[in-house]
């Protein structure tokens, strides 16, 4: 099993038994989502920016306007920390102290660089597929002008760690005698009924990508 090297940067310190460093666990959590938070520092000031991503093998891709301060800064080769979190449930214990959440999260560490022009469209395809598979083939592709106005960054995953909590509350032994309800409230993202754009051409039906998306479980 391939695993990431562990050091002080990515080692899970709080409840280390919940830490995972194998590629499969990290990739599974990445593939279950499409929104991440990108952490970086400019002149001593930390920033954390939410954005969409795509994963292919051991790399993730970020995109945005060519004028984006975040993308320009990351392209300088600074250290980057990318996080993804899925909240799966509220863990309600008998004591307020032991309330928690069930979750799956990853931290990714690396340096990002700009994708060269001839590979930009392929990178955008990867991001599109991360969001909704098959949609790319149903749409108009980016024009030369649109590609020029867009920056795509590739970030090889140098190090990573996953942290997962699952299961019921963990109360103090004495608290199990209390007449207080405890348990887990599962949380799931819900997919709604698609809403047609009022400017759709008459007779245009919901495409296969959307139909297939609605059939899949949300991570």
Backbone bond lengths (Angstrom), bond angles and torsions (degrees), N, CA, C in turn:
res aa  C-N    CA-C-N  psi(-1)  N-CA   C-N-CA  omega(-1)  CA-C   N-CA-C  phi
1 X - - - 1.464 - - 1.529 109.42 -
2 X 1.326 116.86 126.76 1.459 120.97 178.20 1.528 110.00 -73.56
3 X 1.316 116.06 133.80 1.465 120.76 179.07 1.521 109.70 -133.88
4 X 1.329 115.22 156.71 1.455 120.92 175.32 1.521 109.73 -83.85
5 X 1.324 115.60 144.51 1.462 119.85 174.42 1.529 109.31 -60.86
6 X 1.308 116.49 146.04 1.458 122.27 -178.40 1.517 109.56 -109.74
7 X 1.314 116.23 129.13 1.460 120.55 171.97 1.525 108.84 -144.84
8 X 1.316 117.32 -168.69 1.468 120.19 -175.76 1.520 112.53 -64.64
9 X 1.334 117.70 -19.38 1.460 120.27 -177.79 1.524 112.29 -76.73
10 X 1.316 117.48 -41.99 1.465 118.88 -174.35 1.527 114.09 -112.70
11 X 1.324 117.84 -0.67 1.469 119.41 -178.76 1.521 111.09 -69.28
12 X 1.324 115.76 132.39 1.464 121.62 176.88 1.522 108.06 -77.50
13 X 1.320 116.49 117.59 1.460 120.63 -175.38 1.518 112.60 -99.31
14 X 1.316 117.54 -39.38 1.461 121.59 178.94 1.528 108.73 -84.67
15 X 1.335 117.64 115.07 1.468 125.15 -174.37 1.534 109.25 54.23
16 X 1.327 117.35 68.02 1.472 121.34 -175.71 1.522 114.35 -59.57
17 X 1.339 117.94 -21.30 1.465 120.14 178.99 1.525 111.86 -64.25
18 X 1.328 116.64 -19.45 1.465 120.25 178.53 1.519 112.58 -85.58
19 X 1.323 117.04 -3.68 1.450 120.64 -177.71 1.524 112.52 -81.95
20 X 1.319 115.54 143.82 1.466 122.34 177.61 1.528 107.81 -136.72
21 X 1.328 116.28 140.55 1.458 120.54 -175.71 1.530 112.32 -127.90
22 X 1.315 117.41 4.63 1.459 119.76 -179.30 1.527 110.38 -81.07
23 X 1.315 115.70 148.32 1.458 121.11 -177.07 1.524 112.14 -59.44
24 X 1.331 117.58 -40.96 1.467 119.89 -175.82 1.521 111.85 -60.31
25 X 1.323 117.15 -46.70 1.463 119.92 -179.44 1.524 110.66 -62.70
26 X 1.330 116.70 -44.88 1.464 120.84 179.12 1.525 110.41 -61.04
27 X 1.330 116.96 -47.21 1.465 120.71 -177.87 1.529 111.95 -65.53
28 X 1.327 116.94 -38.12 1.473 119.72 179.54 1.527 110.95 -61.36
29 X 1.322 116.57 -40.99 1.464 119.99 179.19 1.525 110.04 -68.75
30 X 1.325 117.27 -41.07 1.461 120.84 176.88 1.526 111.13 -60.87
31 X 1.309 116.37 -44.46 1.464 120.39 -174.45 1.522 112.81 -73.05
32 X 1.325 117.08 -14.39 1.460 120.49 178.57 1.521 112.78 -82.65
33 X 1.334 117.96 -3.59 1.464 120.30 -177.50 1.505 112.19 -138.48
34 X 1.328 115.43 -175.37 1.468 121.30 176.93 1.530 111.48 -147.21
35 X 1.328 117.28 -2.67 1.466 122.08 179.42 1.518 109.66 -113.43
36 X 1.333 116.37 130.87 1.454 120.80 177.94 1.524 109.22 -129.90
37 X 1.321 115.82 172.51 1.457 122.45 172.26 1.525 107.93 -121.15
38 X 1.324 115.66 126.84 1.458 122.21 -175.67 1.527 108.99 -103.32
39 X 1.318 116.58 119.88 1.453 121.71 -179.56 1.522 111.36 -105.21
40 X 1.331 116.59 131.92 1.458 121.79 179.57 1.526 108.60 -157.46
41 X 1.325 116.12 169.98 1.464 121.46 -176.80 1.527 109.42 -126.57
42 X 1.350 115.94 132.63 1.462 122.28 173.85 1.524 107.87 -120.18
43 X 1.315 116.83 117.61 1.474 122.33 177.88 1.528 111.69 50.30
44 X 1.322 116.31 43.34 1.457 121.16 177.17 1.516 115.24 83.92
45 X 1.320 117.71 -6.30 1.466 121.69 -179.20 1.534 109.71 -99.40
46 X 1.344 118.35 117.79 1.461 119.96 178.01 1.531 111.55 -74.66
47 X 1.327 115.28 145.78 1.456 122.36 173.38 1.523 108.59 -134.00
48 X 1.321 116.36 145.89 1.458 122.29 173.22 1.523 106.65 -132.36
49 X 1.335 116.22 114.74 1.454 121.73 -172.54 1.526 110.04 -116.48
50 X 1.340 118.35 127.10 1.467 120.19 174.33 1.522 110.60 -77.67
51 X 1.322 116.02 139.97 1.468 120.11 178.81 1.525 109.28 -161.35
52 X 1.323 115.93 164.77 1.458 121.54 177.17 1.523 109.94 -83.00
53 X 1.320 115.94 155.72 1.462 120.77 180.00 1.525 110.15 -143.60
54 X 1.305 114.47 166.46 1.451 121.86 170.34 1.514 108.92 -136.17
55 X 1.322 117.18 148.72 1.470 120.99 177.81 1.521 110.47 -118.72
56 X 1.315 115.32 138.25 1.465 122.88 170.66 1.509 107.51 -140.22
57 X 1.318 115.94 116.54 1.462 121.26 -178.01 1.532 108.98 57.72
58 X 1.333 117.88 -126.70 1.463 121.05 -176.22 1.524 111.89 -100.88
59 X 1.327 116.51 28.24 1.466 120.79 179.94 1.525 109.49 -130.44
60 X 1.342 115.56 148.17 1.449 119.55 170.57 1.530 108.18 -118.91
61 X 1.326 114.77 155.63 1.457 121.46 -176.22 1.527 109.49 -123.91
62 X 1.324 115.48 136.16 1.460 123.62 178.07 1.519 107.49 -123.46
63 X 1.324 117.18 149.11 1.463 118.51 179.83 1.518 110.41 -144.12
64 X 1.318 115.14 164.22 1.460 120.93 177.97 1.514 109.61 175.59
65 X 1.324 115.57 -170.69 1.458 120.81 179.98 1.526 110.32 -64.87
66 X 1.317 115.89 146.54 1.460 120.59 178.67 1.523 111.93 -60.82
67 X 1.326 116.48 -20.99 1.467 121.71 179.65 1.530 112.93 -88.64
68 X 1.337 118.24 -0.43 1.459 122.26 -175.70 1.527 111.97 -59.91
69 X 1.331 115.88 125.44 1.465 119.94 177.60 1.517 110.67 -63.57
70 X 1.333 116.69 -39.99 1.457 119.68 -179.20 1.523 111.00 -60.82
71 X 1.322 117.70 -48.37 1.458 120.84 -176.69 1.526 111.56 -67.02
72 X 1.335 116.34 -38.81 1.466 119.71 177.34 1.527 110.57 -63.16
73 X 1.332 116.42 -40.91 1.464 120.73 -178.95 1.520 111.01 -68.15
74 X 1.335 116.97 -45.07 1.458 120.23 -179.15 1.522 111.72 -63.35
75 X 1.332 116.62 -32.57 1.457 120.58 -177.90 1.531 112.15 -69.56
76 X 1.332 117.55 -10.58 1.472 120.38 176.63 1.524 112.31 -74.95
77 X 1.340 116.63 -9.73 1.457 119.82 179.22 1.504 114.38 93.18
78 X 1.333 117.48 21.55 1.461 120.42 178.86 1.534 110.20 -76.43
79 X 1.326 116.18 163.46 1.463 120.69 176.18 1.517 110.03 -69.43
80 X 1.331 115.46 138.33 1.459 121.91 -177.36 1.527 108.85 -127.93
81 X 1.327 116.33 141.74 1.462 122.31 172.25 1.523 108.08 -122.84
82 X 1.323 116.58 120.68 1.465 122.42 179.87 1.521 108.62 -112.33
83 X 1.331 116.85 132.85 1.465 120.92 -179.37 1.521 110.94 -123.72
84 X 1.331 114.80 144.97 1.468 122.36 175.01 1.522 106.54 -134.93
85 X 1.326 117.33 134.59 1.463 121.78 -178.23 1.518 110.43 -136.53
86 X 1.324 116.64 135.57 1.465 123.43 171.42 1.526 107.51 -118.72
87 X 1.319 117.37 120.75 1.463 121.74 177.24 1.529 108.15 -92.69
88 X 1.332 116.78 119.21 1.463 121.60 -173.52 1.522 113.74 -103.21
89 X 1.326 117.99 -14.03 1.453 118.10 -179.95 1.517 112.59 179.36
90 X 1.338 115.41 154.38 1.458 122.09 172.22 1.519 107.87 -91.91
91 X 1.318 116.52 125.10 1.462 121.85 -179.19 1.526 107.65 -99.87
92 X 1.325 116.08 108.61 1.462 122.20 -173.89 1.526 109.14 -105.06
93 X 1.314 115.28 110.24 1.462 121.57 -175.93 1.527 110.79 -94.01
94 X 1.320 116.25 178.13 1.464 121.20 177.29 1.525 111.03 -76.26
95 X 1.317 116.74 -28.68 1.458 121.14 174.81 1.521 108.40 -108.33
96 X 1.320 117.29 146.81 1.461 120.29 179.59 1.526 110.68 -65.12
97 X 1.336 116.30 -27.93 1.460 121.22 -177.95 1.528 111.67 -62.10
98 X 1.313 117.03 -35.24 1.467 121.18 -174.28 1.532 113.18 -96.56
99 X 1.325 117.99 9.97 1.459 119.05 171.88 1.532 108.97 -63.82
100 X 1.321 115.42 146.60 1.458 119.46 -176.27 1.526 109.33 -156.32
101 X 1.325 115.77 -166.03 1.453 122.93 174.83 1.525 108.88 -134.28
102 X 1.309 116.09 149.09 1.453 120.46 164.87 1.521 107.11 -90.88
103 X 1.311 117.01 132.70 1.456 119.78 -172.16 1.528 110.51 -156.36
104 X 1.333 114.77 164.31 1.469 123.69 169.32 1.525 106.50 -130.54
105 X 1.314 116.81 127.45 1.461 119.17 -178.29 1.518 110.32 -142.54
106 X 1.335 115.17 155.68 1.456 120.12 174.67 1.523 109.99 -136.35
107 X 1.309 115.48 148.70 1.463 123.93 168.51 1.525 107.43 -114.76
108 X 1.323 115.94 129.86 1.461 121.28 177.14 1.521 108.66 -117.01
109 X 1.320 116.51 138.17 1.455 121.38 178.67 1.519 109.85 -124.39
110 X 1.323 116.49 140.08 1.451 120.26 177.96 1.513 111.39 174.18
111 X 1.310 115.15 -168.73 1.459 122.46 175.41 1.524 107.53 -126.64
112 X 1.324 116.45 139.97 1.460 121.29 -176.35 1.522 110.36 -104.03
113 X 1.320 114.86 153.05 1.459 119.75 174.96 1.527 109.62 -143.57
114 X 1.294 115.68 156.49 1.460 121.55 -175.61 1.531 110.21 -70.26
115 X 1.327 115.15 137.09 1.463 121.21 175.87 1.523 108.53 -76.73
116 X 1.320 116.90 133.24 1.461 120.27 179.90 1.523 109.82 -66.00
117 X 1.326 115.93 154.86 1.458 122.00 -170.93 1.518 113.46 -53.91
118 X 1.331 117.25 -42.59 1.465 119.55 -175.36 1.525 112.91 -70.08
119 X 1.334 117.68 -14.04 1.461 120.98 178.60 1.530 112.64 -108.09
120 X 1.328 116.55 0.21 1.460 120.00 -174.07 1.529 112.27 -65.57
121 X 1.331 117.10 -43.36 1.461 119.40 -177.65 1.524 111.11 -64.31
122 X 1.332 117.20 -38.31 1.463 120.33 177.28 1.528 110.77 -63.27
123 X 1.337 116.64 -39.76 1.466 120.37 178.99 1.529 110.79 -66.12
124 X 1.322 117.05 -39.22 1.466 120.28 176.98 1.530 111.02 -65.14
125 X 1.319 116.28 -34.84 1.470 120.63 175.41 1.527 110.26 -61.09
126 X 1.337 117.25 -41.83 1.469 121.06 179.55 1.523 110.72 -61.57
127 X 1.336 116.59 -42.49 1.466 120.13 178.73 1.525 110.27 -65.78
128 X 1.331 116.73 -42.76 1.462 120.93 179.43 1.530 111.09 -60.55
129 X 1.333 116.70 -43.13 1.461 120.78 179.82 1.521 112.05 -65.73
130 X 1.335 116.26 -31.11 1.469 119.98 177.61 1.525 110.52 -64.40
131 X 1.322 116.00 -36.21 1.468 121.09 -176.53 1.522 110.82 -78.75
132 X 1.335 116.71 -52.27 1.462 120.54 179.24 1.523 108.79 -154.85
133 X 1.315 115.74 110.00 1.461 121.80 -174.58 1.531 110.88 -62.94
134 X 1.324 114.82 136.93 1.458 120.98 175.34 1.511 114.85 90.13
135 X 1.322 117.84 -12.03 1.461 120.33 -176.11 1.524 111.49 -68.39
136 X 1.332 117.01 -35.01 1.462 121.39 -177.48 1.527 111.01 -53.77
137 X 1.335 116.68 -44.31 1.464 120.92 -175.66 1.521 112.79 -72.30
138 X 1.319 117.77 -14.27 1.468 121.27 -178.02 1.529 112.72 -93.71
139 X 1.327 117.58 -5.18 1.460 120.45 -169.98 1.525 111.81 -118.56
140 X 1.340 115.21 168.87 1.462 120.64 171.13 1.515 108.39 -70.34
141 X 1.318 116.98 135.05 1.460 120.96 -179.11 1.535 110.57 -79.10
142 X 1.338 118.18 159.67 1.468 120.76 -178.34 1.529 111.80 -60.53
143 X 1.313 115.47 138.57 1.458 120.95 174.95 1.524 109.14 -78.25
144 X 1.339 116.11 168.29 1.467 120.26 177.41 1.518 110.95 -59.54
145 X 1.326 116.79 -38.19 1.460 121.37 179.35 1.534 110.80 -65.87
146 X 1.334 116.16 -42.00 1.471 120.42 179.82 1.529 111.06 -66.90
147 X 1.325 116.40 -39.78 1.463 119.60 178.29 1.527 110.84 -64.05
148 X 1.322 116.44 -39.00 1.457 120.32 179.26 1.526 111.30 -64.92
149 X 1.328 116.35 -32.74 1.468 121.10 -178.71 1.526 112.93 -82.00
150 X 1.325 116.36 -1.77 1.466 121.65 -175.89 1.523 110.43 -116.38
151 X 1.328 115.52 136.25 1.463 121.43 172.53 1.522 108.58 -109.53
152 X 1.322 116.50 136.77 1.458 121.85 174.76 1.518 108.16 -123.07
153 X 1.321 115.50 131.90 1.464 121.04 177.56 1.525 109.85 -111.18
154 X 1.317 114.38 143.72 1.459 121.67 174.01 1.520 108.06 -111.25
155 X 1.326 116.67 130.38 1.456 120.11 178.31 1.523 110.11 -124.04
156 X 1.331 117.99 104.09 1.466 119.51 171.88 1.531 109.40 -61.77
157 X 1.316 116.36 137.98 1.464 120.68 -179.61 1.523 108.23 -83.53
158 X 1.322 116.25 99.73 1.460 120.94 -179.51 1.525 111.33 -73.85
159 X 1.311 115.49 -43.11 1.470 121.81 179.01 1.519 108.31 -142.70
160 X 1.315 114.94 154.79 1.462 119.49 178.10 1.523 109.45 -159.08
161 X 1.308 114.28 158.46 1.467 120.73 169.92 1.514 108.16 -148.55
162 X 1.301 114.85 146.98 1.457 121.44 175.16 1.521 108.54 -113.72
163 X 1.315 115.48 150.71 1.464 120.76 175.33 1.523 107.78 -136.06
164 X 1.324 115.20 129.05 1.462 120.77 -174.13 1.519 109.63 -132.95
165 X 1.337 115.84 133.42 1.461 120.75 169.55 1.507 108.24 -121.49
166 X 1.313 116.71 130.55 1.452 122.78 176.62 1.521 108.89 -138.47
167 X 1.318 116.47 157.42 1.444 119.36 172.81 1.518 114.73 105.25
168 X 1.341 115.83 -175.27 1.466 122.50 -173.93 1.517 112.23 -79.16
169 X 1.346 116.16 177.38 1.470 119.50 176.32 1.522 111.11 -63.95
170 X 1.318 114.56 157.56 1.465 120.96 175.23 1.523 107.46 -122.25
171 X 1.334 115.60 97.21 1.459 120.95 -176.26 1.527 111.69 -95.96
172 X 1.324 115.53 163.59 1.459 119.82 170.16 1.530 108.80 -64.50
173 X 1.325 116.41 148.56 1.467 120.69 -174.67 1.524 112.44 -54.88
174 X 1.321 116.56 -42.39 1.467 119.46 -177.73 1.520 112.04 -66.10
175 X 1.331 117.61 -29.33 1.462 120.94 -175.86 1.524 113.09 -72.38
176 X 1.341 117.87 -16.76 1.467 119.78 177.86 1.533 111.51 -67.70
177 X 1.319 117.19 -14.62 1.460 120.70 177.48 1.528 112.07 -86.13
178 X 1.318 117.85 -8.44 1.462 120.88 -178.54 1.523 111.65 -75.19
179 X 1.318 115.53 146.46 1.466 121.07 179.47 1.532 109.40 -87.42
180 X 1.333 114.56 62.72 1.464 122.18 -177.36 1.520 108.66 -129.33
181 X 1.326 116.14 132.27 1.475 119.34 178.71 1.519 109.94 -69.34
182 X 1.321 116.07 141.25 1.458 122.53 174.52 1.523 108.24 -139.86
183 X 1.303 116.03 153.82 1.460 119.71 179.62 1.518 110.98 165.97
184 X 1.314 114.87 -164.14 1.464 121.88 -177.50 1.524 109.62 -123.26
185 X 1.314 115.80 133.31 1.465 121.58 172.27 1.530 106.85 -102.08
186 X 1.341 118.39 106.04 1.466 119.74 -178.95 1.527 111.04 -64.73
187 X 1.321 115.58 144.42 1.458 121.80 176.14 1.520 108.51 -121.93
188 X 1.329 115.82 133.12 1.452 120.98 179.12 1.521 109.61 -138.46
189 X 1.340 115.62 142.22 1.449 118.85 170.40 1.515 108.39 -72.53
190 X 1.327 116.49 135.88 1.463 120.39 -177.88 1.517 110.23 -109.80
191 X 1.317 116.15 132.85 1.455 121.15 176.24 1.523 109.21 -90.25
192 X 1.316 116.10 126.88 1.451 120.33 -178.90 1.520 112.26 -92.24
193 X 1.311 114.75 178.63 1.466 121.18 177.61 1.529 108.61 -73.72
194 X 1.338 118.99 129.41 1.464 120.70 -179.88 1.523 111.83 -58.17
195 X 1.317 116.37 140.55 1.468 123.07 179.39 1.524 108.05 -107.90
196 X 1.313 117.51 120.24 1.462 121.46 -179.27 1.525 111.14 -66.57
197 X 1.327 115.89 140.59 1.456 121.09 167.75 1.532 107.45 -66.46
198 X 1.312 116.98 130.37 1.470 120.41 -178.15 1.529 112.11 -63.60
199 X 1.337 116.47 -16.90 1.460 119.87 -179.45 1.532 112.61 -96.29
200 X 1.348 117.40 8.31 1.457 119.76 174.51 1.525 110.47 -58.97
201 X 1.317 115.87 145.18 1.451 119.91 173.33 1.531 109.43 -65.76
202 X 1.323 116.02 146.29 1.462 120.73 -179.21 1.527 109.99 -60.59
203 X 1.315 115.19 133.78 1.460 120.64 177.13 1.520 114.45 90.61
204 X 1.348 118.30 -7.37 1.465 120.50 177.96 1.525 108.88 -72.75
205 X 1.321 116.28 124.31 1.460 121.17 -176.04 1.526 111.41 -101.15
206 X 1.310 114.98 164.83 1.467 121.15 176.69 1.531 108.29 -59.88
207 X 1.339 118.83 128.84 1.464 121.07 -175.33 1.524 113.07 -76.46
208 X 1.325 114.50 167.63 1.458 120.46 -177.38 1.523 112.33 -62.97
209 X 1.335 117.11 -35.21 1.462 118.89 -178.90 1.524 110.99 -59.65
210 X 1.328 116.43 -41.59 1.465 120.62 -179.69 1.524 110.17 -70.80
211 X 1.331 116.99 -42.15 1.470 120.19 178.67 1.529 110.59 -60.11
212 X 1.318 116.06 -43.98 1.463 119.64 179.67 1.513 112.01 -67.45
213 X 1.332 116.22 -37.99 1.463 121.00 178.18 1.526 110.84 -60.56
214 X 1.320 116.21 -41.38 1.460 120.38 -178.59 1.523 112.63 -66.79
215 X 1.337 116.28 -21.91 1.460 120.37 -179.99 1.512 112.92 -83.14
216 X 1.333 117.09 -19.46 1.468 120.28 -175.26 1.514 111.07 -86.73
217 X 1.341 114.24 153.61 1.456 120.32 175.57 1.520 109.61 -74.62
218 X 1.342 116.70 144.32 1.457 121.03 175.01 1.512 108.64 -84.68
219 X 1.332 116.49 133.91 1.463 120.41 -178.35 1.496 113.22 -72.87
